[in-house]
């Protein structure tokens, strides 16, 4: 009762929304994972905004049209266009849209229109029991990492780290979406290189930190969001996992601090493999100098003696992998590949 009163005082709980027990640590879902039901063209997908508000009205049009072009009917979340400060409505409204989409059996998948910040605020309000009873794909990245982690920790459901509804739906992303969701292939994710006039390939190059292969459940997402929920019931179990991370707009010293958190909370010592995506706009600021991002990764990852590489097409970039969070994969630190080894759908 004290916890419920505390959340109400912060405006983080309403009588109509459930509260996950803080007395229960994250659950361990070693095998099998909870698989979402497969989707087909013609299905209805729900478009929601669990994080920041969308400023431009045209973005709603872009997102709806993109999903329709992929072959879906689209249902808009009741609070999709709401605004509360920088958020897309109050916590109750945003959590309500997510819960309603999972409860509605006519909705076959859920797509976030954008990220930003604020998804972590609604984690205590999510109806995880309903999610377990109605497993369906959830797609998004960046701040949506909070939802991927919480749903994984509380239910074991495989969700999908990938393009937003209003994001880039270029030919690469569309082709990958169709392979993952319609053809239901066990995809091998490998960087693509666009043609250029350079003597050597410079775009989308991977760097091997330590070679070798490793198998495990792939978990992670945006580093800032991931470390922000550390120590909560919504932080996944990383034992024997493959950790992937990405970020945007963070100085190397901030990346260092967050990697330190992953070391101190035991995450790095539990994982079997490590994949670093893109850190967009992460150049050092002014001052007395800075560690490079390469040095930060070397300091924390090399001592682990596990397969690891950086430069994967994951993060705030136009062409990005659709990673099934919670799925069993094999990574190759020499080739820079991630291969799904088991089915990710019912």
Secondary structure, 3 states (H helix, E strand, C coil): CHHHHHHHHCCCCCCCCCCCCCCCCCCCCCCCCECECCCCCCCEEEEECCCECCCCHHHHHHHHHHHHHCCCEEEECCCCCCCECCECCCHHHHHHHHHHHHHCCCEEEEEECCCCCCHHHHHHHCCHHHHHHCCCEEEECHHHHHHHHHHHHHHCECEEECCCCCCCCCHHHHHHHHHHHHCCCCCEEECCCCCCCCCCCCCCCCEEEECCEEEEEEEEEEHHHHHHCCCCCCCCCCCCCEEEEEEECCCHHHHHHHHHHHHHCCHHHHCCEEEEEEEECCCCCCCCCCCCHHHHHHHHHHHHCCEEEECCCCCCCCCCCCEEECCEEEEECCCCEEEECCCCEC
